[in-house]
Amino acid sequence: MPSISGIDFYKNLEKDLMVIFTTAFSEYAVEGFNLNAIDYLVKPFTFERFNQAVLKANEFFLYSKQTETPNRISFTSGPIIV
């Protein structure tokens, strides 16, 4: 984008959105992940790599939509002696 970077554009959005950054500049990848980007694709990228990023976004979306939150966790670590 000629007047603003994708990272700066994303920072100016009011809502947190899932984002996959695509760019020719790998040096911004760390900053992208610090902004909780789902993925960061460096051009040129293959369709397989693009598809991997989309599947990752879909998995994150499905995970984030789970409404059932457990209010307790239980586990055992050996035989219970009563």
MOHU-V76523 format. One record per pair of residues at least 4 apart in sequence whose ideal C-beta (glycine too) atoms are under 8 Angstrom apart, sorted by the first residue. I is the first residue (numbers start at 0). J is the second residue. Records with the same first field share a line. If there is no record, write none. Layout:
I = J / J
//
This chain:
0 = 4 / 5 / 8
3 = 7 / 8
4 = 8 / 27
5 = 9 / 20 / 22
6 = 10 / 20 / 27 / 30 / 31 / 34
7 = 11
8 = 12
9 = 16 / 18 / 20 / 34
10 = 34
12 = 16
15 = 35
17 = 37 / 56 / 59 / 60
18 = 31 / 34 / 36 / 37
19 = 36 / 37 / 38 / 39 / 40 / 52 / 53 / 56
20 = 27 / 28 / 31 / 36 / 38 / 39 / 40
21 = 39 / 40 / 42 / 44
22 = 27 / 39 / 40 / 41 / 42
23 = 41 / 42
24 = 41
25 = 41
27 = 31 / 39
28 = 32 / 39 / 41
29 = 33
30 = 34
31 = 36 / 39
32 = 36 / 39
37 = 52 / 55 / 56 / 59
38 = 51 / 52 / 55 / 56
40 = 44 / 48 / 49 / 52
44 = 48 / 49
45 = 49
46 = 50
47 = 51
48 = 52
49 = 53
50 = 54
51 = 55
52 = 56
53 = 57
54 = 58
55 = 59
56 = 60
57 = 61
58 = 62
59 = 63
60 = 64
61 = 65
75 = 79
//
